[in-house]
Amino acid sequence: MNPQERNADRFTGFAGLYDGARPHCPPQAIEEIKRYLGRSPETVVDLGCGTGLSTLAWTGHAGRVVGIEPNADMLAAARGKAEGIAGIEFHSAFANDTGLPDACADAVTCSQSFHWMEPAATLPEIARILRPGGVFAAYDYDWPPVCGARAELEFQRLDEYAWGLEEELCPGSAATRWDKSRHLRNIRESGYFSYARELLFSNSETCTAERLTAMLASRSGFQKSKGFMPERMGSALMEFSRRMWEIFGDAEFSIEFCYRMRLGMKA
């Protein structure tokens, strides 16, 4: 199994959890893409779209939206949500080989997904399907969401433990991730874009202790480690949930997701 197949496979088996816990696409992401494009796009291609959270957000903002996703579970969840919605479609493909025609898109997006893609192979494909003057935007949110030091430290501890356990138990076959801090440099150095920059913004969402626990469980590192050691990781998640209830109780509270958007305009 090559790295891109291995990366896709790690998201198998928890599409429902992922879809219910992960943040929604922030409206500002769409507005900034429209700003740099100078209009509403006719066609948007959303690479590594998962369960379609970032794809369906374009409803009403573009005539046609194409989600590209290699994981069958995620793709099935996305198609189920989009049933009956005009202008939304999903294709099974990898980001470096979409199967789409040349110059078919006004905007190409990667929402929390570009770090799973090999940039040297993916950026030429993005440039190929973008129209001249089109916009590529890779936007990511930071983990954990802003929710207070006590909860954030607990989140970081368990998240780091899960990733470390995966690397310990599965050396040489764990995830291949490309450094997010190099996204902008990779876009600039590719030679396909006449202008590139980074934008920073945040988005508020309503949360509960239960949702915060589900967010952590929706991390692929936790899911892979749970597959190796279900009892240990199950107990760790229960302890995390207990601590979130100690902090937040059963009340709803506001959290902030901090976003970084790396944007390039095709020459």
C-alpha positions as CSV (number, residue, x, y, z in Angstrom):
1,M,0.0,0.0,0.0
2,N,1.5,3.3,-1.1
3,P,1.4,6.4,1.2
4,Q,-1.6,8.0,-0.4
5,E,-3.6,4.7,-0.1
6,R,-2.4,4.3,3.5
7,N,-3.5,7.9,4.3
8,A,-6.9,7.3,2.8
9,D,-7.4,4.0,4.5
10,R,-6.8,5.4,8.0
11,F,-10.2,7.3,7.8
12,T,-12.2,4.0,7.4
13,G,-14.8,3.1,9.9
14,F,-15.8,6.3,11.6
15,A,-17.4,8.6,9.0
16,G,-20.5,9.2,11.2
17,L,-18.4,10.2,14.2
18,Y,-16.2,12.5,12.0
19,D,-19.2,14.2,10.4
20,G,-20.9,14.9,13.7
21,A,-17.9,16.2,15.5
22,R,-15.7,18.1,13.1
23,P,-16.1,21.9,12.6
24,H,-18.2,23.3,9.8
25,C,-16.6,25.2,6.9
26,P,-16.4,28.8,8.1
27,P,-18.2,31.3,6.0
28,Q,-15.1,33.5,5.8
29,A,-13.2,30.8,3.9
30,I,-15.8,31.0,1.1
31,E,-15.9,34.8,1.2
32,E,-12.1,35.1,1.0
33,I,-11.9,32.7,-2.0
34,K,-14.7,34.8,-3.7
35,R,-12.8,38.0,-2.9
36,Y,-9.6,36.8,-4.6
37,L,-11.4,35.3,-7.5
38,G,-13.3,38.6,-7.9
39,R,-16.7,36.8,-8.3
40,S,-18.7,33.8,-7.3
41,P,-17.2,30.7,-8.9
42,E,-19.0,28.7,-11.5
43,T,-17.2,25.4,-10.5
44,V,-15.4,24.5,-7.3
45,V,-13.4,21.3,-6.8
46,D,-13.0,20.3,-3.1
47,L,-10.1,17.8,-2.7
48,G,-10.0,15.4,0.1
49,C,-13.5,16.4,0.9
50,G,-14.2,13.7,3.6
51,T,-17.9,13.6,4.5
52,G,-18.6,16.7,2.4
53,L,-18.6,19.3,5.2
54,S,-16.5,21.6,3.2
55,T,-18.2,20.7,-0.1
56,L,-21.8,21.3,0.9
57,A,-20.9,24.7,2.4
58,W,-20.6,25.9,-1.2
59,T,-24.3,25.4,-1.8
60,G,-25.7,28.7,-3.1
61,H,-22.2,30.1,-3.7
62,A,-21.3,28.1,-6.9
63,G,-23.2,26.6,-9.8
64,R,-21.3,23.2,-9.5
65,V,-19.3,21.7,-6.7
66,V,-17.3,18.6,-7.1
67,G,-16.0,16.7,-4.0
68,I,-13.0,14.4,-4.5
69,E,-12.5,11.7,-1.9
70,P,-10.6,8.4,-2.0
71,N,-12.0,6.8,1.2
72,A,-15.2,4.8,0.5
73,D,-16.7,5.3,3.9
74,M,-16.3,9.1,3.8
75,L,-17.5,9.2,0.2
76,A,-20.7,7.3,1.0
77,A,-21.5,9.6,3.9
78,A,-21.0,12.7,1.6
79,R,-23.2,11.3,-1.1
80,G,-25.9,10.4,1.4
81,K,-26.0,14.0,2.6
82,A,-26.0,15.5,-0.9
83,E,-28.8,13.4,-2.2
84,G,-31.3,15.6,-4.0
85,I,-29.1,18.8,-3.8
86,A,-28.6,20.2,-7.3
87,G,-25.1,21.1,-8.4
88,I,-23.3,18.9,-5.8
89,E,-21.4,15.7,-6.9
90,F,-18.8,13.5,-5.5
91,H,-16.1,11.4,-7.2
92,S,-13.9,8.6,-5.9
93,A,-10.3,9.7,-6.7
94,F,-7.0,10.9,-5.3
95,A,-6.1,14.5,-5.4
96,N,-3.2,14.0,-7.7
97,D,-5.3,12.2,-10.3
98,T,-8.8,13.6,-10.2
99,G,-9.9,12.5,-13.6
100,L,-11.4,15.9,-14.3
101,P,-11.0,17.8,-17.5
102,D,-8.3,20.5,-18.0
103,A,-9.3,24.1,-16.9
104,C,-12.6,23.0,-15.5
105,A,-12.6,24.8,-12.1
106,D,-12.6,28.4,-10.9
107,A,-11.5,27.4,-7.4
108,V,-9.9,24.3,-5.9
109,T,-10.0,23.8,-2.2
110,C,-8.4,21.6,0.5
111,S,-10.1,21.8,3.8
112,Q,-7.9,20.2,6.5
113,S,-6.6,17.8,3.9
114,F,-3.6,19.2,1.9
115,H,-1.2,17.8,4.5
116,W,-2.3,14.3,3.5
117,M,-1.3,14.9,-0.1
118,E,2.1,14.8,-1.7
119,P,2.6,18.4,-2.9
120,A,4.9,17.7,-5.8
121,A,2.3,15.4,-7.3
122,T,-0.8,17.3,-6.3
123,L,0.0,20.9,-7.2
124,P,0.5,20.1,-10.9
125,E,-3.0,18.4,-10.9
126,I,-4.5,21.5,-9.2
127,A,-2.9,23.8,-11.8
128,R,-4.2,21.5,-14.6
129,I,-7.8,21.7,-13.5
130,L,-7.8,25.4,-12.6
131,R,-8.8,28.0,-15.1
132,P,-6.4,30.9,-15.7
133,G,-6.9,33.4,-12.8
134,G,-8.4,30.6,-10.7
135,V,-7.8,30.3,-6.9
136,F,-6.3,27.4,-5.0
137,A,-7.0,27.6,-1.2
138,A,-5.7,25.1,1.4
139,Y,-7.2,26.0,4.8
140,D,-6.6,24.3,8.1
141,Y,-7.8,24.6,11.6
142,D,-5.6,24.2,14.7
143,W,-6.1,21.5,17.3
144,P,-7.3,21.8,19.9
145,P,-10.0,24.4,19.5
146,V,-9.8,27.4,21.8
147,C,-11.7,26.2,24.9
148,G,-9.6,27.1,27.9
149,A,-6.2,25.9,29.2
150,R,-7.4,22.9,31.3
151,A,-9.4,21.3,28.5
152,E,-6.8,22.1,25.9
153,L,-4.0,20.5,27.9
154,E,-6.1,17.4,28.4
155,F,-6.8,17.3,24.7
156,Q,-3.2,17.7,23.7
157,R,-2.0,15.0,26.1
158,L,-4.3,12.3,24.8
159,D,-3.9,13.4,21.2
160,E,-0.1,13.2,21.4
161,Y,-0.3,9.9,23.3
162,A,-2.4,8.4,20.5
163,W,-0.1,9.5,17.7
164,G,3.0,8.3,19.7
165,L,1.4,5.0,20.3
166,E,0.6,4.5,16.6
167,E,4.2,5.2,15.7
168,E,5.5,2.8,18.4
169,L,3.2,0.0,17.5
170,C,3.3,0.4,13.7
171,P,6.7,1.8,12.8
172,G,7.3,2.4,9.2
173,S,3.6,2.1,8.2
174,A,2.1,5.0,10.2
175,A,0.6,8.1,8.5
176,T,2.6,10.2,6.0
177,R,1.9,13.8,6.6
178,W,3.4,16.8,4.9
179,D,4.3,19.8,7.1
180,K,1.5,22.4,7.1
181,S,4.0,25.1,7.7
182,R,5.4,24.5,4.3
183,H,2.1,24.8,2.4
184,L,2.7,28.4,1.4
185,R,6.3,27.8,0.3
186,N,5.2,24.8,-1.7
187,I,2.5,26.8,-3.5
188,R,5.0,29.6,-4.3
189,E,7.8,27.4,-5.3
190,S,5.6,25.2,-7.6
191,G,5.7,27.9,-10.3
192,Y,2.0,27.5,-11.1
193,F,0.8,30.6,-9.2
194,S,1.3,34.3,-9.9
195,Y,0.5,35.3,-6.4
196,A,0.3,33.5,-3.0
197,R,-0.3,34.5,0.6
198,E,-1.5,33.4,3.9
199,L,-4.7,34.6,5.6
200,L,-5.6,34.1,9.3
201,F,-9.1,34.1,10.8
202,S,-11.2,32.2,13.3
203,N,-14.7,30.9,13.6
204,S,-17.0,30.3,16.6
205,E,-19.0,27.2,17.1
206,T,-21.2,25.8,19.9
207,C,-19.8,22.9,21.8
208,T,-20.4,20.5,24.7
209,A,-18.2,18.2,26.7
210,E,-19.7,15.3,24.6
211,R,-18.8,17.0,21.3
212,L,-15.3,17.8,22.4
213,T,-14.8,14.2,23.3
214,A,-16.1,13.2,19.9
215,M,-13.7,15.6,18.2
216,L,-10.7,14.0,19.9
217,A,-12.1,10.5,19.0
218,S,-12.5,11.7,15.3
219,R,-8.7,12.2,15.0
220,S,-7.3,9.5,12.8
221,G,-4.3,9.0,15.2
222,F,-6.7,8.1,18.0
223,Q,-8.7,5.8,15.7
224,K,-5.6,3.9,14.5
225,S,-4.3,3.5,18.1
226,K,-7.7,2.3,19.2
227,G,-7.5,-0.3,16.6
228,F,-4.3,-1.6,18.0
229,M,-5.2,-1.3,21.7
230,P,-9.0,-0.9,22.0
231,E,-9.3,-1.4,25.8
232,R,-6.4,1.0,26.6
233,M,-7.7,3.8,24.2
234,G,-11.3,3.2,25.2
235,S,-10.4,3.7,28.9
236,A,-8.3,6.8,28.0
237,L,-11.2,8.3,26.1
238,M,-13.6,7.6,29.0
239,E,-11.2,9.4,31.4
240,F,-10.9,12.3,29.0
241,S,-14.7,12.5,28.8
242,R,-15.0,12.5,32.6
243,R,-12.6,15.4,32.8
244,M,-14.4,17.4,30.2
245,W,-17.6,16.9,32.2
246,E,-15.8,18.1,35.3
247,I,-14.8,21.3,33.5
248,F,-17.9,22.0,31.4
249,G,-20.7,20.0,32.9
250,D,-23.7,19.5,30.6
251,A,-23.7,23.2,29.5
252,E,-23.2,24.4,26.0
253,F,-20.2,26.7,25.5
254,S,-18.5,28.6,22.7
255,I,-15.3,27.4,21.2
256,E,-13.1,29.1,18.5
257,F,-11.3,27.3,15.7
258,C,-8.2,29.2,14.5
259,Y,-7.7,28.9,10.7
260,R,-4.8,29.4,8.4
261,M,-5.6,29.7,4.7
262,R,-2.7,29.4,2.1
263,L,-4.0,30.8,-1.1
264,G,-2.5,30.9,-4.6
265,M,-3.8,32.5,-7.8
266,K,-3.1,30.6,-11.0
267,A,-1.1,32.6,-13.6
